[in-house]
Amino acid sequence: MVRLEPTLTVKVIPYEGEALSSFIIRAAHGNGARVEWFMKHYRRSASTIIHLSDISKLDYVPENILNLNLLEKHLSLAKGVLRQMSFINILTQFSDGSKPEDSRVMRGLIRKTLAYCPQCLEERATYPLLWRFQGMDYCQKHRTALLQSCMKCKKQLMYSSIYLMGICPYCKSRLASQVAVEKIIQEPCLNESFAKYKIMEQLLQFNSVLMSSQSLARKIIYVASLNAKVAELLVGDLLGISYENLLQHARGTMSTKRSIHLNVILNFLYHTEISINELFNLEVPVDYKERMSHRNVEPDINLYSCSALWCSSYAQKGSLRSTKSGFKYNQNRVLDFYVFCYECGCEYAISEGKLRERSDFIRGYSALADQPIQDLTWRQIATYTGFSLAKNKRIRAYFTVRGIGSDCSYIYEQGRIDAFLKGIQDGIKIAKIKEWGCWETEEHYFCYRYHIHVMRAILEKVNAKPPRKNKIETQRLLSSLCEELLDKNKRITNPVLLKAVGVSMQTLAKWGLKEYIDAMKQHQKKLLYEHKIRALKAEIDTFFEDRWHIHMKMNEVYQLLGYSQSQLCSYAPEINTYIRQKCFYN
């Protein structure tokens, strides 16, 4: 006799855009079964434990819970249909190969509570998958805000509690009949929400090769280099990721492997109006990839010239020199190469092939060129330049010592210039030099600070960086230092150790050396305790040899010894026992 394979009597058909959790509830009730029993019947394996609350997990890790192939077979559905009803495509598409349940690409974006449109439920009692997506707050069809709770009992509807479609699991009221207070919805909010809704639909249906975070980051940076709007959003952290972080992804230098968050992808696709297919097919030029991968490719500074009109090297190519700081990030987190003019001291940054002034002297000159600088008040100068008081003081001092805006030249004392230069050479910080008592006023200090020789010395000074610490060498130094402190009976403390090894506690913890320090502290504590016990016993022995007599009471013994019996009970109970034994045997 041929045994027939069990099947389902009612062939429930999934609706377009429906969530898998919604479909499973309908399929269970359509075949006269409880949801929990239905899920257990189609669980992934016999060892898989099923709870009703697992219904909420079906929309992002369905294959961890159910045998989708078997269920599709029993419902006469095409293979892969049920998988498409979850977020699994997105989780695997951008997760850099990690397991979907471990992926952080959609972290915080999958709702745990139901958001719904009563009008949609009135038309059809199903829950669309995108109602679960955090940020989809409007119904695309009816152009109304989705409700976030039951209007009758005022409770939020937890997905883990839902077992009937269109019914509140707490008060059993029909969600389709509920009406919310009318809210005025701004048109831009609707437009952005609906645009991202369309993008999400594309992502859910998209089946292509996986895209790594490195490849995605390179494409975003490349598009930003061509699109000023995207570049502005990127440097302003408005895409949901900083330029520096994105550059780490592009170079593959992230200390911890992470995926680029889905919000970043959505914001990028929304603002660029690029389709998901265009994004996947976008090719980043090889030379651009190489430029992204190398941080310190110095530009040819001989192609640039000083832009200061009063400078003797004005418009002469090759007049600029690099500062010893070299590359630095600017306020927009874009890598700049710092240069300065050897003749006038104006500072510049070369960023993406363009020369940008950093010192503000040129802009100050443009604003004050026709004005008697020395005769103007600070308020008047600020009106012309638009700069802060501190910046205006620097600008006036710079022009004063060069005789710009004045008929007389500034007279210097050579001794003070020499002292300033020596201070710089000796590594004294500029802020400390400013505090010297030789300056009559702050303006007096600034006049020497902006002497060309002083400016050159500051800009050409190499700031010595301490050599990078080595883990093995640090471990050896730490070990010898702890042994030395033990031998000298000095306390092992974090400040003493950190100062000696020159490494932060975070780095030591990262290297696994914090446990060693804690162990050495405990060892020292034990040694000190043992030493203290030996000293106490020696003192007690001396007392019983020289001062004790048979008629002496116990409290007198403690009083003459200078100990508290209660304190010894908590600190060194063995000393109390030792004293009693001495009294007994003597």
Backbone torsions as a table, in degrees:
resi	resn	phi	psi	omega
1	MET	NA	131.6	-179.2
2	VAL	-80.9	127.5	179.9
3	ARG	-88.2	124.8	-178.7
4	LEU	-82.9	138.2	178.5
5	GLU	-74.5	133.1	-178.9
6	PRO	-61.6	147.3	179.5
7	THR	-143.0	179.6	179.5
8	LEU	-102.2	136.2	-175.7
9	THR	-69.4	-47.6	-178.0
10	VAL	-95.6	118.3	-178.9
11	LYS	-89.1	88.9	-179.7
12	VAL	-72.3	134.3	-177.6
13	ILE	-105.5	130.1	178.1
14	PRO	-72.8	144.9	176.8
15	TYR	-90.0	156.8	180.0
16	GLU	-63.1	128.6	178.3
17	GLY	81.2	1.1	-176.9
18	GLU	-73.1	144.8	176.2
19	ALA	-75.3	147.3	179.7
20	LEU	-61.9	-37.9	179.0
21	SER	-60.4	-41.4	177.8
22	SER	-63.8	-43.1	-178.7
23	PHE	-65.2	-41.1	-179.3
24	ILE	-63.3	-40.1	178.0
25	ILE	-63.1	-43.5	179.7
26	ARG	-67.2	-41.0	-179.2
27	ALA	-65.6	-38.2	179.5
28	ALA	-65.2	-51.1	-178.6
29	HIS	-68.2	-33.5	178.2
30	GLY	-63.2	-28.2	179.2
31	ASN	-103.9	18.5	173.9
32	GLY	67.9	29.6	-178.4
33	ALA	-120.3	153.9	172.8
34	ARG	-73.5	149.7	-176.1
35	VAL	-59.8	-44.1	-177.8
36	GLU	-63.9	-42.6	179.2
37	TRP	-64.0	-42.1	-178.5
38	PHE	-61.8	-42.9	179.7
39	MET	-67.8	-37.1	177.4
40	LYS	-66.0	-37.2	-179.0
41	HIS	-65.0	-31.5	-178.3
42	TYR	-113.2	26.5	179.1
43	ARG	-66.4	159.5	-173.1
44	ARG	-61.6	-42.3	178.1
45	SER	-149.8	167.2	-177.7
46	ALA	-64.6	-23.9	-178.5
47	SER	-86.0	-8.9	-179.4
48	THR	-73.6	120.9	179.6
49	ILE	-88.6	127.1	-176.0
50	ILE	-111.8	133.8	171.8
51	HIS	-124.2	157.5	178.7
52	LEU	-59.6	-32.9	-179.4
53	SER	-65.1	-17.0	179.1
54	ASP	-68.0	-11.3	178.2
55	ILE	-57.6	-32.0	-178.2
56	SER	-73.6	-20.6	-178.3
57	LYS	-84.7	-14.1	-175.9
58	LEU	-62.6	-24.9	-174.7
59	ASP	-81.8	-6.9	176.5
60	TYR	-134.6	-22.9	173.8
61	VAL	-134.1	58.8	-174.0
62	PRO	-62.3	-36.2	-175.5
63	GLU	-73.3	-12.0	174.0
64	ASN	-79.4	-15.0	-173.2
65	ILE	-115.3	-48.6	-173.1
66	LEU	-114.5	154.5	171.3
67	ASN	-88.1	89.5	-173.3
68	LEU	-65.4	-35.8	-179.1
69	ASN	-62.2	-42.4	-179.8
70	LEU	-67.8	-42.0	-179.9
71	LEU	-64.9	-41.6	177.4
72	GLU	-62.4	-37.4	179.9
73	LYS	-66.1	-43.2	-177.6
74	HIS	-73.3	-22.7	178.0
75	LEU	-98.9	4.3	-180.0
76	SER	57.8	42.6	178.2
77	LEU	-103.3	153.2	177.6
78	ALA	-65.9	148.4	-178.3
79	LYS	-65.0	133.3	178.4
80	GLY	93.1	-7.4	-177.7
81	VAL	-63.4	-45.9	-177.1
82	LEU	-68.1	-34.7	178.9
83	ARG	-63.2	-36.0	-179.9
84	GLN	-68.3	-13.1	-177.4
85	MET	-89.5	10.8	179.0
86	SER	-126.6	180.0	178.6
87	PHE	-87.1	8.8	-172.7
88	ILE	-60.0	-33.3	178.7
89	ASN	-59.2	-45.9	-178.5
90	ILE	-68.5	-42.2	-177.8
91	LEU	-62.3	-37.1	179.9
92	THR	-84.5	-28.1	-176.1
93	GLN	-65.5	-39.1	-172.5
94	PHE	-120.0	18.5	-172.7
95	SER	-94.9	7.5	179.4
96	ASP	56.0	33.3	174.6
97	GLY	86.2	-3.1	178.9
98	SER	-76.4	163.0	179.2
99	LYS	-63.8	144.0	-179.5
100	PRO	-55.5	-38.8	-178.6
101	GLU	-69.0	-20.0	178.5
102	ASP	-97.7	-8.4	-175.7
103	SER	-67.8	140.1	178.9
104	ARG	-106.2	8.2	-175.0
105	VAL	-64.6	-28.5	178.7
106	MET	-115.2	24.3	-177.2
107	ARG	-58.9	126.8	178.8
108	GLY	79.2	4.0	-176.3
109	LEU	-105.5	-10.4	179.7
110	ILE	-100.1	116.2	-177.0
111	ARG	-66.2	143.4	173.1
112	LYS	-95.8	-11.5	179.1
113	THR	-119.6	155.1	-176.9
114	LEU	-79.4	130.9	167.7
115	ALA	-113.5	133.2	-170.3
116	TYR	-147.0	160.8	175.6
117	CYS	-112.7	115.3	-178.7
118	PRO	-58.2	-34.9	-178.5
119	GLN	-67.9	-38.5	177.2
120	CYS	-64.9	-40.5	-179.6
121	LEU	-68.0	-30.6	177.1
122	GLU	-66.5	-36.6	-179.8
123	GLU	-77.6	-38.1	-179.2
124	ARG	-158.5	124.5	-175.7
125	ALA	-81.9	72.1	175.1
126	THR	-137.4	157.7	177.4
127	TYR	-110.1	111.7	177.0
128	PRO	-63.0	148.9	-179.1
129	LEU	-62.1	-38.4	-175.5
130	LEU	-73.8	-8.1	169.5
131	TRP	-66.7	-21.1	-179.7
132	ARG	-83.5	-10.3	-175.0
133	PHE	-85.3	121.0	179.6
134	GLN	-65.4	122.3	-177.0
135	GLY	116.0	-21.3	173.8
136	MET	-88.6	88.0	-171.2
137	ASP	-103.9	2.4	-177.2
138	TYR	-131.1	147.5	175.3
139	CYS	-80.9	122.6	-176.5
140	GLN	-68.4	-31.8	-176.3
141	LYS	-78.2	-46.3	-174.4
142	HIS	-100.8	-3.7	176.8
143	ARG	55.5	44.1	177.7
144	THR	-126.6	159.5	178.2
145	ALA	-73.3	138.6	176.2
146	LEU	-70.1	140.6	177.7
147	LEU	-78.4	142.5	-175.4
148	GLN	-106.0	-1.3	-180.0
149	SER	-159.1	169.5	176.6
150	CYS	-72.6	127.7	-177.1
151	MET	-72.0	-16.0	-178.4
152	LYS	-89.0	-55.2	-177.9
153	CYS	-94.4	-5.9	176.6
154	LYS	66.4	13.7	179.9
155	LYS	-91.9	146.4	171.6
156	GLN	-73.6	142.4	-174.8
157	LEU	-94.5	100.8	-179.6
158	MET	-69.9	132.3	179.7
159	TYR	-60.6	-33.1	-178.3
160	SER	-68.4	-12.2	-179.3
161	SER	-103.4	-8.1	-174.7
162	ILE	-77.2	128.7	175.9
163	TYR	-139.2	-3.0	175.0
164	LEU	-130.7	139.6	-178.7
165	MET	-78.9	131.7	175.9
166	GLY	72.7	13.3	-178.9
167	ILE	-123.6	135.1	175.3
168	CYS	-68.4	124.6	-177.8
169	PRO	-70.4	-7.9	-175.7
170	TYR	-103.4	-47.7	-178.1
171	CYS	-110.7	-0.9	175.8
172	LYS	63.5	19.9	178.1
173	SER	-83.7	154.8	179.7
174	ARG	-77.2	125.7	-179.1
175	LEU	-72.0	-27.5	-178.0
176	ALA	-67.1	-26.1	-176.4
177	SER	-89.7	0.8	-174.9
178	GLN	-88.2	143.7	-179.4
179	VAL	-126.7	130.2	-180.0
180	ALA	-94.3	166.5	175.4
181	VAL	-68.1	132.3	-178.6
182	GLU	-62.9	132.6	178.2
183	LYS	-119.1	142.8	176.0
184	ILE	-80.1	120.9	-177.4
185	ILE	-107.0	126.7	179.6
186	GLN	-70.1	135.6	-177.9
187	GLU	-58.4	-43.0	178.6
188	PRO	-59.1	-36.5	178.8
189	CYS	-64.0	-43.6	178.4
190	LEU	-62.6	-45.4	-177.6
191	ASN	-61.5	-44.0	179.4
192	GLU	-66.3	-42.9	-179.8
193	SER	-62.2	-43.1	-178.2
194	PHE	-70.5	-35.5	177.9
195	ALA	-64.8	-42.6	178.9
196	LYS	-70.3	-28.6	175.7
197	TYR	-62.1	-44.3	179.1
198	LYS	-63.6	-40.7	179.1
199	ILE	-63.2	-42.2	179.3
200	MET	-63.3	-38.5	177.1
201	GLU	-61.3	-40.1	177.6
202	GLN	-64.0	-43.6	-178.6
203	LEU	-64.9	-38.1	-179.3
204	LEU	-66.8	-31.8	-177.4
205	GLN	-93.4	-8.1	-172.2
206	PHE	-78.5	128.5	176.3
207	ASN	-129.0	102.9	180.0
208	SER	-146.6	-172.3	177.9
209	VAL	-64.7	153.2	179.9
210	LEU	-66.9	145.8	177.5
211	MET	-113.0	120.0	-179.7
212	SER	-73.8	159.0	177.7
213	SER	-63.3	-33.6	179.1
214	GLN	-64.3	-46.3	179.4
215	SER	-63.9	-42.8	-179.6
216	LEU	-63.8	-43.5	-179.7
217	ALA	-63.1	-41.0	178.5
218	ARG	-61.7	-40.5	-179.3
219	LYS	-67.3	-39.8	179.8
220	ILE	-65.1	-44.8	-179.9
221	ILE	-64.4	-39.9	179.9
222	TYR	-63.8	-45.0	178.4
223	VAL	-63.3	-38.7	179.6
224	ALA	-63.1	-31.7	178.9
225	SER	-70.3	-20.8	-179.6
226	LEU	-101.7	-19.7	-173.9
227	ASN	-120.1	110.0	-176.3
228	ALA	-61.4	-35.9	-179.6
229	LYS	-64.1	-44.4	179.2
230	VAL	-66.9	-39.5	178.6
231	ALA	-60.6	-41.1	178.7
232	GLU	-63.8	-41.2	178.1
233	LEU	-66.7	-38.0	-177.5
234	LEU	-68.2	-47.8	-178.8
235	VAL	-70.2	-21.3	177.5
236	GLY	-92.5	9.1	-179.4
237	ASP	57.7	27.2	-177.2
238	LEU	-88.0	-6.6	174.4
239	LEU	-86.5	-8.6	-178.5
240	GLY	98.4	7.2	178.8
241	ILE	-151.6	144.7	179.7
242	SER	-81.7	157.7	178.2
243	TYR	-61.2	-40.7	-178.2
244	GLU	-62.8	-43.9	179.4
245	ASN	-64.3	-41.9	179.9
246	LEU	-64.9	-37.4	179.0
247	LEU	-65.9	-35.3	176.4
248	GLN	-64.1	-41.6	176.1
249	HIS	-60.6	-45.3	-176.5
250	ALA	-64.3	-34.0	-179.4
251	ARG	-88.9	-12.0	-177.4
252	GLY	71.9	32.0	-177.1
253	THR	-108.9	17.7	177.2
254	MET	-65.3	132.0	179.9
255	SER	-66.5	-32.4	176.1
256	THR	-122.5	132.7	-177.7
257	LYS	-66.6	122.6	-179.3
258	ARG	-139.1	153.2	176.2
259	SER	-95.6	151.7	175.0
260	ILE	-72.6	131.4	-174.0
261	HIS	-66.0	147.1	-178.6
262	LEU	-60.5	-32.4	178.6
263	ASN	-59.0	-38.0	178.8
264	VAL	-63.8	-44.6	-179.6
265	ILE	-63.4	-43.6	179.6
266	LEU	-62.8	-47.4	-179.5
267	ASN	-61.3	-40.7	-179.5
268	PHE	-64.6	-49.2	-178.9
269	LEU	-65.2	-35.6	-179.3
270	TYR	-67.1	-46.4	-174.8
271	HIS	-76.6	-29.1	-179.3
272	THR	-90.1	-16.0	-176.5
273	GLU	59.4	31.0	175.7
274	ILE	-91.2	137.7	177.2
275	SER	-79.5	161.9	180.0
276	ILE	-62.6	-35.3	177.6
277	ASN	-64.9	-41.4	178.7
278	GLU	-65.5	-37.2	178.7
279	LEU	-63.9	-44.8	-178.7
280	PHE	-68.1	-31.7	-177.6
281	ASN	-88.7	-7.0	-178.9
282	LEU	-65.8	130.5	179.0
283	GLU	-109.2	123.4	176.1
284	VAL	-86.2	126.4	-179.8
285	PRO	-54.2	145.1	-176.8
286	VAL	-60.4	-43.0	-178.4
287	ASP	-64.8	-32.4	178.3
288	TYR	-69.9	-38.1	175.9
289	LYS	-60.8	-41.7	-179.6
290	GLU	-65.2	-39.4	177.9
291	ARG	-65.3	-35.4	177.6
292	MET	-67.6	-33.2	-174.6
293	SER	-79.3	-19.3	-179.1
294	HIS	-110.9	120.6	-175.0
295	ARG	-77.6	-43.8	-167.6
296	ASN	-111.2	57.3	173.9
297	VAL	-89.3	103.6	-174.1
298	GLU	-69.4	135.6	175.5
299	PRO	-74.4	160.7	177.3
300	ASP	-80.1	101.5	-174.8
301	ILE	-72.6	-12.8	177.7
302	ASN	-70.0	-11.1	179.0
303	LEU	-84.6	-6.5	-174.1
304	TYR	-117.4	159.7	-179.4
305	SER	-141.4	163.0	179.6
306	CYS	-70.3	140.1	-176.8
307	SER	-104.2	5.4	-178.2
308	ALA	-79.7	121.7	-175.7
309	LEU	-63.0	-30.5	-177.4
310	TRP	-84.6	-6.2	-174.7
311	CYS	-80.2	141.0	178.6
312	SER	-70.1	-16.1	178.6
313	SER	-104.2	19.9	-177.9
314	TYR	-56.9	129.0	176.4
315	ALA	63.8	13.7	177.6
316	GLN	-97.5	112.3	-178.6
317	LYS	-65.2	142.2	-179.0
318	GLY	92.5	4.0	-177.7
319	SER	-86.1	-8.2	-176.8
320	LEU	-94.7	150.2	176.0
321	ARG	-127.3	153.4	178.6
322	SER	-81.9	141.8	173.2
323	THR	-76.3	162.5	-177.7
324	LYS	-75.7	-11.4	176.7
325	SER	-76.8	-22.8	175.8
326	GLY	64.0	-117.5	-178.1
327	PHE	-84.5	140.0	172.5
328	LYS	-150.4	154.5	175.3
329	TYR	-82.5	137.0	175.0
330	ASN	-86.6	-176.1	-175.3
331	GLN	-64.6	-19.3	177.0
332	ASN	-95.5	12.9	177.3
333	ARG	63.9	27.2	175.3
334	VAL	-103.2	138.3	-175.8
335	LEU	-72.3	123.9	179.0
336	ASP	-112.9	151.5	172.5
337	PHE	-110.0	121.3	-172.6
338	TYR	-89.2	132.8	176.8
339	VAL	-136.7	166.6	176.6
340	PHE	-148.5	159.7	178.1
341	CYS	-88.1	125.9	-176.3
342	TYR	-70.1	-23.7	-175.9
343	GLU	-86.0	-42.4	-175.5
344	CYS	-113.5	-13.6	177.3
345	GLY	85.9	2.2	178.0
346	CYS	-63.8	138.2	-177.7
347	GLU	-104.4	143.1	-178.7
348	TYR	-134.7	165.3	172.2
349	ALA	-131.1	133.6	175.4
350	ILE	-99.9	113.8	-177.3
351	SER	-129.0	118.7	178.9
352	GLU	53.0	41.9	175.0
353	GLY	84.1	-1.1	-178.2
354	LYS	-111.9	143.6	178.8
355	LEU	-92.8	125.6	-178.4
356	ARG	-128.0	131.0	179.8
357	GLU	-73.5	141.0	179.1
358	ARG	-110.1	-25.8	-171.4
359	SER	-86.4	-13.0	177.1
360	ASP	69.3	8.1	178.7
361	PHE	-69.0	-37.4	-178.4
362	ILE	-67.3	-43.0	177.9
363	ARG	-66.7	-37.1	176.9
364	GLY	-64.7	-38.8	178.9
365	TYR	-64.7	-42.2	180.0
366	SER	-61.2	-34.0	-177.6
367	ALA	-82.2	-29.1	-171.9
368	LEU	-115.4	6.1	-173.3
369	ALA	-56.5	-37.0	-175.9
370	ASP	-98.7	12.3	-175.7
371	GLN	-112.8	148.3	174.2
372	PRO	-77.7	93.0	-170.5
373	ILE	-55.9	-42.8	-175.6
374	GLN	-67.1	-24.0	-177.0
375	ASP	-91.3	-7.1	-177.1
376	LEU	-87.5	144.7	173.0
377	THR	-78.2	165.2	179.4
378	TRP	-62.2	-36.1	178.6
379	ARG	-63.6	-41.4	179.4
380	GLN	-66.2	-41.9	178.4
381	ILE	-61.7	-42.4	179.5
382	ALA	-63.5	-33.4	178.1
383	THR	-64.8	-38.7	-179.6
384	TYR	-75.5	-43.6	-172.6
385	THR	-90.4	-33.7	-174.4
386	GLY	77.9	10.2	-178.9
387	PHE	-92.8	169.6	176.6
388	SER	-74.3	166.9	-179.9
389	LEU	-61.4	-43.8	-178.3
390	ALA	-61.0	-41.9	-179.4
391	LYS	-70.1	-38.2	179.0
392	ASN	-65.6	-34.2	177.4
393	LYS	-63.7	-40.4	179.1
394	ARG	-66.5	-42.8	-177.9
395	ILE	-64.7	-44.4	-178.7
396	ARG	-66.1	-38.8	178.8
397	ALA	-64.2	-41.5	-179.8
398	TYR	-60.4	-45.0	-178.3
399	PHE	-76.2	-30.5	-179.9
400	THR	-62.0	-47.0	-175.8
401	VAL	-71.3	-14.7	178.7
402	ARG	-102.2	2.1	177.3
403	GLY	71.1	19.5	179.2
404	ILE	-87.1	124.7	-177.7
405	GLY	83.2	11.7	180.0
406	SER	-147.9	155.1	-178.9
407	ASP	-90.5	-9.4	-177.6
408	CYS	-116.8	157.0	179.2
409	SER	-102.1	156.3	-176.6
410	TYR	-82.8	137.6	-179.6
411	ILE	-101.4	121.4	-178.5
412	TYR	-98.6	156.1	167.9
413	GLU	-99.9	117.7	-174.0
414	GLN	-59.7	-33.8	-179.1
415	GLY	-61.2	-38.7	-179.8
416	ARG	-71.9	-36.6	176.6
417	ILE	-63.2	-44.0	179.5
418	ASP	-62.3	-40.6	179.3
419	ALA	-65.8	-40.1	178.9
420	PHE	-62.6	-46.5	-179.5
421	LEU	-63.7	-38.9	179.1
422	LYS	-67.2	-38.3	177.9
423	GLY	-61.3	-41.9	177.9
424	ILE	-64.0	-44.2	-179.1
425	GLN	-63.2	-35.2	-178.8
426	ASP	-80.1	-2.1	176.7
427	GLY	86.4	15.2	177.6
428	ILE	-73.8	134.3	-178.9
429	LYS	-69.0	147.5	-178.3
430	ILE	-57.9	-38.3	-179.6
431	ALA	-62.6	-33.4	178.4
432	LYS	-73.8	-38.2	177.8
433	ILE	-62.8	-37.0	179.6
434	LYS	-62.8	-25.0	-178.0
435	GLU	-85.9	-4.1	179.1
436	TRP	-57.2	147.7	-177.5
437	GLY	-78.1	-4.5	-177.2
438	CYS	-78.5	-11.6	-179.1
439	TRP	-87.9	127.3	-178.6
440	GLU	-73.0	-42.8	178.1
441	THR	-140.7	172.8	176.3
442	GLU	-64.5	-37.9	179.8
443	GLU	-65.4	-35.3	176.3
444	HIS	-61.0	-43.3	177.3
445	TYR	-62.3	-45.3	-177.0
446	PHE	-62.2	-33.7	179.6
447	CYS	-62.9	-36.0	176.8
448	TYR	-80.3	-34.3	179.3
449	ARG	-60.3	-34.0	-176.9
450	TYR	-103.2	19.6	167.0
451	HIS	-66.9	138.9	-172.1
452	ILE	-59.0	-36.0	179.6
453	HIS	-67.5	-38.1	178.0
454	VAL	-67.6	-43.5	179.4
455	MET	-60.9	-42.9	178.6
456	ARG	-62.8	-43.1	-178.4
457	ALA	-61.5	-39.9	-179.6
458	ILE	-68.6	-45.3	-175.2
459	LEU	-73.3	-24.9	-179.0
460	GLU	-98.1	-3.2	-178.8
461	LYS	-71.0	134.3	176.7
462	VAL	-90.4	116.6	176.2
463	ASN	-78.6	109.3	-176.7
464	ALA	-64.7	123.0	177.3
465	LYS	-97.6	134.9	179.1
466	PRO	-63.5	143.9	179.1
467	PRO	-62.6	148.4	179.1
468	ARG	-64.0	136.8	-178.1
469	LYS	-78.3	144.3	178.7
470	ASN	-103.1	137.7	-175.9
471	LYS	-61.0	-45.9	-176.3
472	ILE	-66.5	-44.2	178.8
473	GLU	-64.1	-40.6	178.0
474	THR	-62.8	-40.1	179.4
475	GLN	-63.3	-42.4	178.7
476	ARG	-64.7	-45.0	179.6
477	LEU	-62.0	-41.8	-179.8
478	LEU	-63.2	-42.2	-179.2
479	SER	-64.3	-47.8	-179.4
480	SER	-66.1	-35.4	179.2
481	LEU	-66.1	-43.4	178.4
482	CYS	-63.4	-41.0	178.5
483	GLU	-63.3	-40.1	179.5
484	GLU	-64.3	-43.4	178.7
485	LEU	-64.9	-36.0	177.0
486	LEU	-64.5	-44.4	-178.8
487	ASP	-64.3	-35.7	-177.4
488	LYS	-90.4	4.7	-178.6
489	ASN	55.1	38.7	175.8
490	LYS	-105.2	145.3	-176.6
491	ARG	-65.8	138.9	173.9
492	ILE	-87.0	109.7	-179.2
493	THR	-125.2	155.6	-179.8
494	ASN	-60.0	-47.6	-179.2
495	PRO	-57.3	-40.7	-179.1
496	VAL	-64.5	-45.4	-178.0
497	LEU	-67.9	-44.8	-177.5
498	LEU	-64.3	-38.2	179.0
499	LYS	-66.2	-37.3	-177.3
500	ALA	-73.3	-41.5	-176.1
501	VAL	-88.8	-19.0	178.2
502	GLY	69.3	32.3	-179.4
503	VAL	-132.0	143.6	-179.7
504	SER	-73.7	160.1	178.8
505	MET	-65.3	-31.9	177.9
506	GLN	-62.4	-41.3	179.1
507	THR	-67.6	-41.8	178.3
508	LEU	-62.3	-40.0	177.9
509	ALA	-64.9	-40.2	179.1
510	LYS	-62.8	-35.4	179.7
511	TRP	-82.9	-2.6	179.6
512	GLY	79.1	18.2	-177.4
513	LEU	-94.7	-10.6	178.2
514	LYS	-65.0	-37.2	178.7
515	GLU	-62.5	-37.4	178.2
516	TYR	-63.9	-43.9	179.8
517	ILE	-61.6	-45.6	179.1
518	ASP	-60.7	-40.2	179.9
519	ALA	-65.2	-39.8	179.4
520	MET	-68.7	-35.3	175.7
521	LYS	-63.0	-43.8	178.7
522	GLN	-65.2	-38.9	178.7
523	HIS	-63.2	-43.7	178.3
524	GLN	-64.3	-39.6	178.4
525	LYS	-61.0	-39.6	178.7
526	LYS	-66.9	-43.4	179.6
527	LEU	-63.4	-43.0	179.0
528	LEU	-63.4	-38.7	179.0
529	TYR	-64.4	-46.6	-179.6
530	GLU	-62.9	-40.1	177.8
531	HIS	-63.0	-41.0	179.5
532	LYS	-64.9	-40.8	179.3
533	ILE	-63.7	-44.2	179.0
534	ARG	-61.8	-41.6	179.8
535	ALA	-64.9	-40.4	178.7
536	LEU	-64.4	-42.3	-179.7
537	LYS	-65.7	-38.9	178.2
538	ALA	-64.2	-40.6	178.5
539	GLU	-65.6	-39.9	178.6
540	ILE	-66.0	-40.7	178.3
541	ASP	-60.9	-43.4	179.6
542	THR	-63.1	-40.3	-180.0
543	PHE	-62.8	-45.4	-177.8
544	PHE	-70.8	-25.2	177.0
545	GLU	-77.5	-34.9	-171.0
546	ASP	-104.1	-32.4	-167.7
547	ARG	-123.9	-16.6	-173.4
548	TRP	-78.7	142.3	171.7
549	HIS	-135.7	162.6	-168.3
550	ILE	-65.5	-24.7	-178.7
551	HIS	-89.6	3.0	-177.4
552	MET	-76.8	131.8	178.9
553	LYS	-81.4	161.1	-175.4
554	MET	-62.1	-42.3	-179.4
555	ASN	-65.8	-29.4	176.3
556	GLU	-68.9	-37.2	178.0
557	VAL	-59.4	-49.1	179.9
558	TYR	-63.8	-37.6	-178.7
559	GLN	-66.9	-44.2	179.5
560	LEU	-69.2	-32.5	176.9
561	LEU	-73.3	-22.8	-179.4
562	GLY	82.3	23.5	-179.8
563	TYR	-109.1	157.9	172.2
564	SER	-107.3	123.9	-176.9
565	GLN	-62.6	-37.8	-179.5
566	SER	-68.5	-37.0	178.0
567	GLN	-67.5	-39.7	178.7
568	LEU	-66.3	-28.6	178.3
569	CYS	-61.6	-37.9	-178.6
570	SER	-88.2	-32.3	-175.2
571	TYR	-90.7	-49.3	-176.4
572	ALA	-145.6	76.8	-177.6
573	PRO	-60.2	-25.3	-179.8
574	GLU	-67.4	-22.3	177.4
575	ILE	-69.8	-39.3	175.4
576	ASN	-59.6	-44.1	178.0
577	THR	-62.2	-40.5	-179.2
578	TYR	-64.1	-40.4	179.0
579	ILE	-65.6	-42.4	179.7
580	ARG	-62.9	-40.8	178.8
581	GLN	-64.0	-39.8	179.2
582	LYS	-64.3	-40.5	178.6
583	CYS	-64.7	-39.7	-176.2
584	PHE	-68.9	-44.7	-175.3
585	TYR	-82.6	-12.7	179.4
586	ASN	-100.7	NA	NA
